[in-house]
Amino acid sequence: MMSVKVINIYQARKMMDFTTSITHLRSGTFTQKSKEQWATKVKGKGWEGFWIPFRDQLNKTKATPKVSGADIGADCDIVMFAIHGGGMVLGDALMFLGNYKNWMKEMQKNHNLKIGVLSVEYSMSPEVPFPGALNECVAAYRHLVQVQGINSRRIVMCGDSAGGNLCLTTALKLRDDYPDVGLPAGQVLFSPWVMCPKPLKDNPDDYITQYGGRLYMEAYTQNLASVQSSPYASPIQVPTLAGMPRMLIFIGGVETLRPSIESFVAKARAEGVHVETELKEGQAHDYCLIEEISGAKVKRESEAKIGRFVAQIRNEYIGLDTRAG
């Protein structure tokens, strides 16, 4: 896939709307009615999002009963706390609904594991710059633990690109400012944007460009040096990652962010964090989430890898057996 130059944020949003529509068409979640069959709008103090409860996709069952915010975390073994990407300036909480459905089915079928997904609908920059999105993600996580009563060891964060950044910075904020809340049991990160201070270098085979990265960073940080150097915006600049949850990180072999992600991985491992990586040569940014980029086979392999990672967490912290898979 060749890179495309983004002229401005509003053009980028139009492009994202178009590509997301294609993804929803493929997954059967294009219409508002089809989305509402899977996801329920929820909110709490300082945040909002969608709760996607576990649904049995292997056996014929009665229609799923209507759920509300009070049902967040109910009838599932693991809650996936999802934060979407989009450079902090675009995207939405249901843009990967098709992926969440696939993960749900994969984990039920191969690991006898029920998952639900809480996907955060955070505010976009530049309208609401740093630390708006971060504060909303922290508030949503605290709600999940402190209001809904979900044990943090039953939570796995997941996020792509800027969503990966927010997963990392949310966990850092929880570690540093809210230690009693508890960190999630793990994180699944897809091409995370660690906002390395070193300039990006374009790869002609990736659709993420140095120009776009700078545009999005400026929108989120408002060009404030104090923000750009903050570990809560640029997690690679944190003094130490010690105490962070285990991570599974997917990296595209030709993606522009690859050098910065690999630097982050090296830092995390050196500071005692358990990190598994899945590097696919020849693949672009977010490859394992987008079939049009990776192909069906690679996407299915990635889903299986995610399933094994989450099942291992479930086995260690909850102690349930799994089927072979």
C-alpha positions as CSV (number, residue, x, y, z in Angstrom):
1,M,0.0,0.0,0.0
2,M,1.5,3.3,-1.0
3,S,1.4,6.3,1.3
4,V,-1.1,9.1,0.8
5,K,-0.4,12.7,1.9
6,V,-3.0,14.1,4.2
7,I,-3.6,17.8,3.6
8,N,-5.4,18.5,6.8
9,I,-7.2,16.9,9.7
10,Y,-10.7,17.4,8.2
11,Q,-9.6,15.7,4.9
12,A,-8.2,12.8,7.0
13,R,-11.6,12.4,8.8
14,K,-13.4,12.1,5.5
15,M,-10.9,9.5,4.3
16,M,-11.4,7.6,7.6
17,D,-15.2,7.7,7.3
18,F,-14.9,6.1,3.8
19,T,-12.5,3.3,4.8
20,T,-14.4,2.6,8.0
21,S,-17.6,2.2,6.0
22,I,-15.9,-0.4,3.8
23,T,-14.8,-2.3,7.0
24,H,-18.3,-2.2,8.4
25,L,-19.8,-3.5,5.1
26,R,-17.4,-6.5,5.2
27,S,-18.3,-7.3,8.9
28,G,-22.0,-6.8,8.5
29,T,-22.1,-3.8,10.9
30,F,-22.7,-1.0,8.3
31,T,-26.1,0.2,9.4
32,Q,-26.9,1.8,12.7
33,K,-29.4,-0.9,13.5
34,S,-26.7,-3.6,13.0
35,K,-24.4,-1.8,15.3
36,E,-27.1,-1.5,18.0
37,Q,-27.6,-5.2,17.8
38,W,-24.1,-5.6,19.2
39,A,-23.2,-2.5,21.1
40,T,-25.0,-0.4,23.8
41,K,-24.0,3.3,24.4
42,V,-22.8,3.7,28.0
43,K,-21.3,6.6,30.0
44,G,-20.1,7.6,33.4
45,K,-18.5,10.5,35.1
46,G,-16.1,12.1,32.6
47,W,-16.3,9.4,29.9
48,E,-18.5,7.6,27.4
49,G,-18.3,4.6,25.1
50,F,-19.9,1.4,24.1
51,W,-20.4,-1.9,25.9
52,I,-20.3,-4.9,23.6
53,P,-21.4,-7.9,25.7
54,F,-20.5,-11.5,25.1
55,R,-22.7,-13.2,22.6
56,D,-22.7,-16.9,21.8
57,Q,-21.8,-17.1,18.1
58,L,-21.4,-20.9,18.0
59,N,-24.8,-22.0,19.2
60,K,-28.3,-21.0,18.3
61,T,-29.6,-18.9,21.1
62,K,-32.5,-16.6,21.8
63,A,-32.2,-12.9,21.0
64,T,-29.8,-11.1,23.2
65,P,-31.7,-9.2,25.9
66,K,-31.4,-5.4,26.1
67,V,-28.4,-4.3,28.2
68,S,-27.6,-1.1,30.0
69,G,-24.6,0.5,31.6
70,A,-25.3,-1.5,34.8
71,D,-24.5,-4.7,32.8
72,I,-20.9,-3.7,31.9
73,G,-18.7,-6.7,32.7
74,A,-21.5,-9.1,33.2
75,D,-21.5,-12.7,31.9
76,C,-17.9,-12.7,30.7
77,D,-14.5,-14.0,31.9
78,I,-12.4,-11.1,30.5
79,V,-13.3,-7.5,29.7
80,M,-11.3,-6.1,26.8
81,F,-10.9,-2.4,27.4
82,A,-10.6,-1.1,23.9
83,I,-9.2,2.3,22.7
84,H,-9.3,3.0,19.0
85,G,-6.6,4.7,16.9
86,G,-6.7,7.5,14.5
87,G,-3.9,9.9,15.4
88,M,-6.0,11.3,18.3
89,V,-8.0,13.2,15.7
90,L,-10.3,10.7,14.0
91,G,-11.9,7.3,14.3
92,D,-14.7,6.1,16.6
93,A,-15.3,3.5,19.2
94,L,-17.0,1.0,16.9
95,M,-14.6,1.2,13.9
96,F,-13.3,-2.2,14.8
97,L,-16.6,-3.8,15.9
98,G,-16.1,-6.5,13.3
99,N,-12.7,-7.4,14.9
100,Y,-14.3,-7.5,18.4
101,K,-16.9,-10.0,17.1
102,N,-14.2,-12.2,15.6
103,W,-12.1,-12.1,18.8
104,M,-15.2,-13.1,20.8
105,K,-15.9,-16.0,18.5
106,E,-12.3,-17.1,18.4
107,M,-11.9,-17.2,22.2
108,Q,-15.2,-18.9,22.8
109,K,-14.4,-21.6,20.2
110,N,-10.8,-22.4,20.9
111,H,-10.4,-21.4,24.6
112,N,-13.9,-21.7,26.2
113,L,-13.5,-18.1,27.1
114,K,-16.2,-15.4,27.2
115,I,-15.1,-11.8,26.5
116,G,-17.0,-8.5,26.5
117,V,-15.6,-5.3,25.1
118,L,-15.8,-1.8,26.6
119,S,-14.8,0.6,23.8
120,V,-14.1,4.2,24.8
121,E,-15.4,7.0,22.7
122,Y,-12.9,9.7,23.6
123,S,-12.8,13.3,22.5
124,M,-10.9,14.3,19.4
125,S,-8.1,16.7,18.9
126,P,-7.6,19.6,18.1
127,E,-11.0,20.4,19.5
128,V,-10.1,18.7,22.8
129,P,-6.3,18.4,23.0
130,F,-4.1,16.7,25.6
131,P,-4.9,15.6,28.2
132,G,-8.6,15.3,27.3
133,A,-8.5,11.8,25.7
134,L,-6.2,10.5,28.4
135,N,-8.3,11.7,31.2
136,E,-11.4,10.2,29.6
137,C,-9.7,6.8,29.2
138,V,-8.5,6.9,32.8
139,A,-12.0,7.8,34.0
140,A,-13.6,4.9,32.0
141,Y,-11.1,2.4,33.4
142,R,-11.7,3.6,37.0
143,H,-15.4,3.3,36.4
144,L,-15.0,-0.3,35.2
145,V,-13.1,-1.2,38.4
146,Q,-14.4,1.1,41.1
147,V,-18.1,1.4,40.0
148,Q,-18.7,-1.9,38.1
149,G,-16.6,-3.9,40.5
150,I,-14.5,-5.6,37.8
151,N,-11.2,-7.0,39.2
152,S,-8.4,-5.5,37.3
153,R,-6.9,-9.0,36.7
154,R,-10.0,-9.6,34.5
155,I,-9.2,-6.6,32.2
156,V,-7.0,-6.7,29.1
157,M,-6.4,-3.3,27.3
158,C,-6.2,-3.2,23.6
159,G,-5.5,-0.4,21.2
160,D,-4.1,0.4,17.8
161,S,-1.8,3.3,16.8
162,A,-2.9,6.3,18.9
163,G,-5.1,3.9,20.8
164,G,-2.0,2.0,21.7
165,N,-0.5,5.2,22.9
166,L,-3.6,5.8,25.1
167,C,-3.4,2.2,26.4
168,L,0.2,2.8,27.5
169,T,-0.4,6.3,28.9
170,T,-3.6,5.3,30.7
171,A,-1.7,2.4,32.4
172,L,1.2,4.8,33.3
173,K,-1.3,7.2,34.8
174,L,-3.0,4.5,36.8
175,R,0.4,3.1,38.0
176,D,1.6,6.6,39.1
177,D,-1.6,8.3,40.4
178,Y,-4.1,5.6,41.2
179,P,-2.1,2.6,42.4
180,D,-5.1,1.3,44.5
181,V,-7.2,0.8,41.3
182,G,-4.9,-1.9,39.9
183,L,-3.4,-2.3,36.5
184,P,-4.9,-4.5,33.8
185,A,-3.6,-8.0,33.4
186,G,-2.3,-7.3,30.0
187,Q,-2.2,-5.1,26.9
188,V,-2.6,-6.0,23.2
189,L,-1.1,-3.2,21.1
190,F,-1.3,-2.9,17.4
191,S,1.4,-0.6,15.8
192,P,1.4,1.6,18.9
193,W,2.3,5.3,18.5
194,V,4.8,5.8,21.3
195,M,5.4,9.4,20.0
196,C,9.2,9.0,19.9
197,P,10.8,12.5,19.9
198,K,13.1,11.4,17.0
199,P,11.7,12.4,13.5
200,L,9.8,9.8,11.6
201,K,11.2,8.5,8.3
202,D,8.7,7.7,5.6
203,N,8.5,4.2,4.2
204,P,6.9,4.3,0.7
205,D,5.2,0.9,1.4
206,D,3.3,2.2,4.4
207,Y,0.3,4.6,4.5
208,I,1.5,6.4,7.6
209,T,3.7,9.3,6.8
210,Q,6.1,11.7,8.6
211,Y,3.9,14.6,7.5
212,G,0.7,13.0,8.9
213,G,2.4,12.0,12.1
214,R,3.6,15.5,12.7
215,L,0.1,17.0,11.9
216,Y,-1.6,14.7,14.4
217,M,1.0,15.2,17.1
218,E,0.7,19.0,16.8
219,A,-3.1,18.7,17.0
220,Y,-2.9,16.6,20.2
221,T,0.0,18.4,21.9
222,Q,-0.7,21.9,20.6
223,N,3.0,22.2,19.9
224,L,3.7,22.6,23.6
225,A,7.2,21.3,24.5
226,S,6.0,20.4,28.0
227,V,3.4,18.1,26.5
228,Q,5.6,16.6,23.9
229,S,8.1,15.6,26.5
230,S,5.5,14.3,29.0
231,P,5.5,10.5,29.4
232,Y,1.7,10.7,29.5
233,A,1.8,11.9,25.9
234,S,5.0,10.2,24.8
235,P,5.3,6.9,26.7
236,I,8.7,6.1,25.3
237,Q,10.0,9.1,27.4
238,V,8.9,7.7,30.7
239,P,11.8,7.3,33.2
240,T,10.9,3.7,33.8
241,L,8.3,1.2,32.5
242,A,8.8,-1.0,35.6
243,G,5.5,-2.4,36.9
244,M,3.6,-2.2,33.6
245,P,1.4,-5.1,32.6
246,R,2.6,-7.8,30.1
247,M,2.2,-6.8,26.5
248,L,1.6,-8.4,23.1
249,I,2.7,-5.9,20.4
250,F,2.0,-6.3,16.7
251,I,4.5,-4.6,14.3
252,G,4.3,-4.2,10.6
253,G,7.6,-4.9,8.8
254,V,7.4,-1.9,6.5
255,E,5.6,0.5,8.8
256,T,6.9,4.0,9.4
257,L,6.6,3.5,13.2
258,R,8.6,0.3,13.3
259,P,11.9,1.8,14.6
260,S,10.2,3.7,17.4
261,I,8.1,0.6,18.4
262,E,11.2,-1.6,18.5
263,S,13.0,1.0,20.6
264,F,10.0,1.0,23.0
265,V,10.1,-2.8,23.2
266,A,13.8,-2.9,24.0
267,K,13.3,-0.3,26.8
268,A,10.3,-2.2,28.2
269,R,12.2,-5.5,28.3
270,A,15.3,-3.9,29.8
271,E,13.1,-2.6,32.6
272,G,11.5,-5.9,33.4
273,V,8.3,-5.8,31.4
274,H,7.2,-9.1,29.8
275,V,6.7,-8.2,26.1
276,E,5.8,-10.6,23.2
277,T,6.1,-9.2,19.7
278,E,4.5,-10.3,16.4
279,L,6.5,-8.8,13.5
280,K,5.3,-9.5,10.0
281,E,7.7,-8.5,7.3
282,G,6.2,-6.8,4.3
283,Q,3.1,-5.7,6.3
284,A,2.0,-2.1,6.9
285,H,0.6,-0.2,9.9
286,D,-2.3,-1.9,11.7
287,Y,-2.0,-4.8,9.3
288,C,-3.6,-7.4,11.5
289,L,-6.8,-5.4,12.0
290,I,-7.5,-4.6,8.4
291,E,-8.0,-7.5,6.0
292,E,-7.6,-5.3,3.0
293,I,-4.0,-4.7,4.1
294,S,-2.9,-8.1,5.5
295,G,-5.1,-10.6,3.7
296,A,-7.5,-13.0,5.3
297,K,-4.9,-15.6,6.3
298,V,-2.7,-13.2,8.2
299,K,-5.6,-11.6,9.9
300,R,-6.9,-15.0,11.1
301,E,-3.4,-15.9,12.4
302,S,-3.3,-12.6,14.4
303,E,-6.8,-13.3,15.9
304,A,-5.5,-16.7,17.0
305,K,-2.4,-15.1,18.6
306,I,-4.6,-12.7,20.5
307,G,-6.8,-15.5,21.7
308,R,-3.9,-17.5,23.0
309,F,-2.5,-14.4,24.8
310,V,-5.8,-13.6,26.5
311,A,-6.5,-17.2,27.4
312,Q,-3.1,-17.5,29.1
313,I,-4.0,-14.4,31.2
314,R,-7.3,-16.0,32.1
315,N,-5.6,-19.2,33.1
316,E,-3.1,-17.5,35.3
317,Y,-5.3,-15.1,37.1
318,I,-8.7,-16.8,37.1
319,G,-7.6,-20.4,37.0
320,L,-10.0,-21.9,34.5
321,D,-9.1,-24.7,32.0
322,T,-9.2,-24.1,28.3
323,R,-9.9,-26.3,25.3
324,A,-7.0,-27.1,23.1
325,G,-6.4,-24.3,20.6
